[in-house]
Amino acid sequence: MQVFDDTVCTLGEGPMWHPERGELFWFDILGKRMMSRGAQRRDWAFDEHVSACGWVNRDTLLMASASGLWRFDIPTGDRELVTALEAGNPVTRSNDGRADPQGGFWIGTMGLNAEPYAGAIYRFYRGELRQLFDRITISNAICFAPDGTRAYFADTFSQQIHTVGLDAHGWPAGEVEVFVDLRADDLNPDGAVVDADGAVWNAQWGAGRIACYGPDGSFIRALDVPTSQASCPAFGGHDATTLFVTTAAVGVQDINAGKTFYGPAGVTGQREHQVIL
């Protein structure tokens, strides 16, 4: 993998390729920043933690922060609150999030200091924010099967990636199951994305890699990332065959730590799904 952008993020996260703009958006959560690189180089600073987004239309994002979900106008940088997100809880902030094939947006929260079981995972869909899972320590790996029938998520603290079936409207249906158990290998699942064939690509914090698992949970292969704290992958480029990876510099003395990388995935990813407000 090569350096896509050498901006050093204390905690890089939430990469999202905007398919209509041909532009990558990502976040430095601890730096309270959002960045994009495409035809233009853009950087926005905020007064609270920001962590993930989905695209609504060419000029609008749904952006997650510590206090809410926001309609964000890309050309002007203006934002308007759509719904509060644990706004009355000073312990938590938003973390991993991604749009689902039905047009919903899943967003996880966690404690500012990774307080045990302080976080949760929510879904925003057509005006409704609903809590799906609680007692989450570090919400991560939110991603979806291409046909919209299955979701994946992780609590990094548990060292497991879980999966749950979805109904026709994208709400969880059925029991949560373990998709991949990483405890035996002492690996820590961070952000994840699913390719067009249904394989799950998972950043593994501290291991310097993105691991690929088949739809049945079997290990396929891993891509090395040139710094240990890979945090989240995203497919992008004009044909969705480029894999972008955010990383984190916090606690690491490494020339590549915190930079954003890219390289050929060898597969085709899903186009980022559009959020329906």
Order of alpha helices (4+ residues) and beta strands (2+ residues): beta-beta-beta-beta-beta-beta-beta-beta-beta-beta-beta-beta-beta-beta-beta-beta-beta-beta-beta-beta-beta-beta-beta-beta
